[in-house]
Amino acid sequence: MANRHFEPDSPELRARWGDFTFTKENVARADAYIARYPAGRQQSAVMALLDLAQRQVGAETQTQGWLPTPVIEYIARYLGMPVIRVAEVASFYMMYNLVPVGRFHVQVCGTTPCMLRGSDDVMTACANKGLVKGKTTPDGIFTLSEVECMGNCSSAPMVQINDDNYEDLDFDRMTAILDALAAGAIPKTGTQEPGRHSVEPLGGPTTLKEMVDGNHDYRGDW
């Protein structure tokens, strides 16, 4: 699992992020999120606003984005919340990065289904490309994390890279994905198994075959 901690506060951090505010476009988005909740419940939008802030930081830094302490304080002021409560939310959910990350945040699932299906080979492929767990590569392109289940057990092993999932991986497939991203290409997302579209059985369905090409009504067959 990742070692969760906040980036230490410092004068340099304050100089870079102390004046953070939402862009005009993100103010409109933030206010729209808040408006979804009843009056007096604006703090319910904290997760959406943290994500919005992280994405704005990512756009400014050309990375996947993270949440410096001054940005968390800004969200707290925006929602009228104690800073500690916003920090508690940010530190609880793995979707929020508490320290700087690279352009691509590679999150490898290490939970039992992925482990049994070869997540160690996926980690080896990452290591072979110079990725170190919990670190960002010197060129700033990749950050590697090991995380718990992300809900793709039927197409394990899998990784999440920024907002995309890559499934049915092995050493070679993971290597190809990393090479493509480093070269500025856009690799195929989802399953990497040829001929597979989601999590249907390899080789095609073994039951309900008439549903492949049409909405077959089985009631008469039963």
C-alpha positions as CSV (number, residue, x, y, z in Angstrom):
1,M,0.0,0.0,0.0
2,A,1.0,3.6,-0.5
3,N,2.5,5.5,2.5
4,R,0.0,8.3,2.8
5,H,1.5,11.6,4.0
6,F,1.1,15.3,3.2
7,E,3.9,17.2,1.5
8,P,5.7,19.1,4.2
9,D,4.6,22.7,4.5
10,S,7.4,25.2,3.6
11,P,8.0,28.8,2.5
12,E,8.6,27.4,-1.1
13,L,5.2,25.6,-1.0
14,R,3.5,28.7,0.2
15,A,5.2,30.9,-2.4
16,R,4.0,28.5,-5.2
17,W,0.5,27.7,-4.0
18,G,-0.4,30.2,-1.4
19,D,-2.5,32.3,-3.8
20,F,-4.3,29.4,-5.4
21,T,-7.8,30.2,-6.5
22,F,-10.2,28.4,-8.9
23,T,-10.2,29.6,-12.5
24,K,-13.3,31.4,-13.7
25,E,-14.4,28.1,-15.3
26,N,-13.8,26.1,-12.2
27,V,-15.7,28.6,-10.0
28,A,-18.7,27.9,-12.2
29,R,-18.2,24.2,-11.9
30,A,-17.6,24.4,-8.1
31,D,-20.8,26.4,-7.6
32,A,-22.7,24.0,-9.7
33,Y,-21.6,21.1,-7.6
34,I,-22.5,23.0,-4.4
35,A,-26.0,23.8,-5.8
36,R,-26.8,20.1,-6.0
37,Y,-27.1,20.0,-2.3
38,P,-29.8,21.6,0.0
39,A,-29.1,24.9,1.6
40,G,-26.7,24.6,4.5
41,R,-25.3,21.4,3.1
42,Q,-22.7,22.9,0.8
43,Q,-19.9,21.0,2.6
44,S,-21.3,17.8,1.0
45,A,-19.5,19.0,-2.2
46,V,-16.1,18.7,-0.6
47,M,-15.0,15.6,-2.6
48,A,-16.0,17.2,-5.9
49,L,-14.2,20.4,-5.1
50,L,-11.0,18.5,-4.0
51,D,-11.1,16.7,-7.3
52,L,-11.6,19.9,-9.2
53,A,-8.7,21.5,-7.4
54,Q,-6.4,18.6,-8.0
55,R,-7.2,18.7,-11.7
56,Q,-6.5,22.4,-11.9
57,V,-3.1,21.9,-10.1
58,G,-2.5,19.1,-12.7
59,A,-3.2,21.4,-15.6
60,E,-0.9,24.0,-14.2
61,T,1.9,21.6,-13.6
62,Q,1.4,19.2,-16.5
63,T,1.0,16.3,-14.2
64,Q,-1.8,14.2,-12.8
65,G,-2.3,16.7,-10.1
66,W,-2.0,16.8,-6.3
67,L,-3.3,18.8,-3.3
68,P,-0.8,21.1,-1.6
69,T,-1.7,22.3,1.9
70,P,-2.6,25.8,0.7
71,V,-5.0,24.3,-1.8
72,I,-6.7,22.3,0.9
73,E,-7.0,25.5,3.0
74,Y,-8.6,27.2,0.0
75,I,-11.2,24.5,-0.3
76,A,-11.9,24.8,3.4
77,R,-12.5,28.5,3.1
78,Y,-14.7,28.0,0.0
79,L,-17.0,25.6,1.8
80,G,-16.8,27.2,5.3
81,M,-15.2,24.0,6.8
82,P,-12.4,23.5,9.3
83,V,-9.2,22.7,7.4
84,I,-8.7,19.5,9.4
85,R,-12.0,18.2,8.1
86,V,-11.0,18.8,4.5
87,A,-7.6,17.2,5.1
88,E,-9.3,14.2,6.6
89,V,-11.3,13.6,3.4
90,A,-8.2,14.2,1.2
91,S,-6.1,11.8,3.2
92,F,-8.8,9.0,3.4
93,Y,-9.4,8.6,-0.4
94,M,-6.7,7.3,-2.6
95,M,-8.0,9.3,-5.5
96,Y,-6.4,12.4,-4.0
97,N,-2.7,12.8,-4.3
98,L,-1.1,14.4,-1.2
99,V,2.4,14.8,-2.7
100,P,3.5,15.8,-6.2
101,V,3.2,13.1,-8.8
102,G,4.3,12.7,-12.4
103,R,2.4,13.2,-15.7
104,F,1.2,9.6,-15.4
105,H,0.3,8.1,-12.0
106,V,0.6,4.3,-12.4
107,Q,-1.5,2.6,-9.7
108,V,-0.9,-1.2,-9.7
109,C,-3.5,-3.3,-7.9
110,G,-1.9,-5.7,-5.5
111,T,-5.0,-7.3,-4.0
112,T,-5.3,-11.1,-4.0
113,P,-7.1,-11.6,-7.4
114,C,-4.6,-9.4,-9.2
115,M,-1.7,-11.0,-7.3
116,L,-2.9,-14.5,-8.3
117,R,-3.2,-13.4,-11.9
118,G,0.3,-11.9,-12.1
119,S,0.5,-8.4,-10.6
120,D,4.0,-9.2,-9.6
121,D,4.9,-9.4,-13.3
122,V,3.2,-6.0,-13.8
123,M,5.3,-4.5,-11.0
124,T,8.4,-6.1,-12.5
125,A,7.6,-4.5,-15.9
126,C,7.4,-1.1,-14.1
127,A,10.7,-1.7,-12.3
128,N,12.3,-2.7,-15.6
129,K,11.4,0.8,-16.9
130,G,12.9,2.5,-13.9
131,L,9.7,3.0,-11.9
132,V,10.1,2.8,-8.1
133,K,7.1,2.3,-5.8
134,G,6.3,5.5,-4.1
135,K,8.6,7.6,-6.3
136,T,8.4,9.7,-9.4
137,T,10.9,9.0,-12.2
138,P,13.6,11.6,-12.7
139,D,12.1,12.8,-16.0
140,G,8.8,13.5,-14.2
141,I,6.8,11.2,-16.4
142,F,5.7,8.4,-14.1
143,T,4.8,7.9,-10.5
144,L,4.3,4.4,-9.3
145,S,1.9,3.3,-6.4
146,E,0.6,0.0,-5.2
147,V,-3.0,0.2,-4.2
148,E,-5.8,-2.1,-3.1
149,C,-8.8,-3.5,-5.0
150,M,-10.1,-1.2,-7.8
151,G,-13.0,-3.5,-8.8
152,N,-11.6,-5.1,-11.9
153,C,-11.1,-8.6,-10.5
154,S,-12.7,-10.3,-13.5
155,S,-10.0,-8.9,-15.8
156,A,-7.1,-9.0,-13.4
157,P,-4.3,-8.0,-13.2
158,M,-5.0,-4.4,-13.8
159,V,-3.6,-0.9,-13.3
160,Q,-5.2,2.5,-13.2
161,I,-3.2,5.3,-14.9
162,N,-4.7,8.7,-14.3
163,D,-8.3,8.3,-15.2
164,D,-8.0,5.1,-17.3
165,N,-7.9,1.4,-16.5
166,Y,-5.8,-1.2,-18.2
167,E,-6.7,-4.8,-17.7
168,D,-5.7,-8.4,-18.5
169,L,-2.0,-7.4,-18.2
170,D,1.2,-9.3,-18.2
171,F,4.9,-8.2,-18.3
172,D,4.9,-7.5,-22.1
173,R,1.5,-5.7,-22.2
174,M,2.5,-3.5,-19.3
175,T,5.8,-2.7,-20.9
176,A,4.1,-1.7,-24.2
177,I,1.7,0.6,-22.3
178,L,4.5,2.4,-20.5
179,D,6.5,2.7,-23.8
180,A,3.5,4.2,-25.6
181,L,2.8,6.7,-22.8
182,A,6.5,7.8,-22.7
183,A,6.5,8.3,-26.4
184,G,3.4,10.5,-26.3
185,A,1.1,7.9,-27.8
186,I,-2.4,6.9,-26.4
187,P,-2.5,3.1,-25.7
188,K,-5.7,1.2,-25.8
189,T,-7.6,1.4,-22.5
190,G,-9.5,-1.4,-20.9
191,T,-8.8,-5.1,-21.5
192,Q,-5.6,-5.9,-23.4
193,E,-6.8,-9.4,-24.3
194,P,-7.3,-9.6,-28.1
195,G,-10.9,-10.2,-29.0
196,R,-12.2,-9.4,-25.5
197,H,-14.4,-6.3,-25.0
198,S,-15.1,-6.2,-21.3
199,V,-15.1,-9.2,-18.9
200,E,-17.0,-11.7,-21.0
201,P,-15.5,-15.3,-21.0
202,L,-12.4,-15.7,-23.2
203,G,-13.4,-17.6,-26.3
204,G,-16.9,-16.2,-26.2
205,P,-20.0,-16.9,-24.2
206,T,-20.9,-20.4,-23.2
207,T,-24.5,-19.6,-22.2
208,L,-27.2,-17.3,-23.5
209,K,-25.5,-17.4,-26.9
210,E,-28.6,-16.1,-28.7
211,M,-28.2,-12.8,-26.9
212,V,-24.9,-12.0,-28.8
213,D,-26.6,-10.8,-32.0
214,G,-30.1,-9.9,-30.7
215,N,-32.4,-9.5,-27.8
216,H,-33.5,-13.1,-27.7
217,D,-36.5,-13.9,-25.5
218,Y,-35.7,-17.0,-23.6
219,R,-39.1,-17.3,-21.8
220,G,-40.5,-19.6,-24.4
221,D,-37.5,-21.9,-24.1
222,W,-38.0,-22.4,-20.4
